[in-house]
């Protein structure tokens, strides 16, 4: 039996960060990491054992090659990625220390991905992008990046529905990319027929006034809510609610935790683990991702399952594995 295939669509980025406790304005060195929500999800899924295919647009230069090489190294199919003459999308992360919060500075205007459009999506679809797909994932970040990416996402969304793939929308609200009203308007056509919606509780409140209102906007969807220290909940279309307690997280790898959660949850969901089992895998994946720097959730299924099982027995230990 072949592995489920998940197609993701969004902007892959390069993240540049100064050393911890060194403000960006005085930094003399920056570390480089590949990231971007949908690229992160693809890596997480591939690392857990599913087939993952990433689609986007990258510059036809060494920075684009850096991203493609990293995704390939993690087992992600990047054969449909567009290339173009435009620039690489970047963001800068200054880690928070004590009373100083973490800060993100985007430098992605005019990037290659901003030039992706409905025609590019159509070309990729004609070439077989959605062939064999079990699920399709995109996010509110992608919808905030301009008319071209929105048109491409809508075309891919329709194609995924026609192909019978589970359509997954990660709300992922970023106030530095669009307003709350814009985010709601961008998402509305996709939420109307989404099968799975993933949202941070704070985003459900900021955009829709709460989870009940979001559920009304996505009437067919299994709505999965991440709640930080309060764990996660899944709201079924029939009204049932399944809860999963939180696990501990570390400060080393806050970036990408939500993407790791989505990868773990979707791995379980597509693999028939049930709602409760999928939530447990999602929470365990996010917890493990928090223990290392970098954006990409390079997970091991055995580690994720062991942590989820230990948590179900009353809490994971910290013993050395021998």
Buried (B, 14 or more C-beta within 10 A) or exposed (E): EEBBBBBBBBBBBBBBBBEEEBEBEEBEEBEEBBBBBBBBBBBBBBBBBBBBBBBBBBBBBEBBEBBBEBBEEBBBBBBBBBBBEBBBBBBBBBBBEEEEEEEEEBBBEEBBBBBBBBEBBBEBBEEEBBEEBBBBBBBBBBBBBBEBBBBBBBBBBBBBBEBEBBBBBBBBBBEEBBEEEBBBEBBEBBBEBBBBBBBBBEBBBBBBEEBEEBBEBBEEBBBBBBBEEEBBBBBEEEEEEBEBBBBEBEEBBBBBBBBBBBBBBBBBBBBEBEBBBBBBBBBBBBBBBBEEBBBBBBBEBEEBBBBBEBBBEEEBEEEEEE
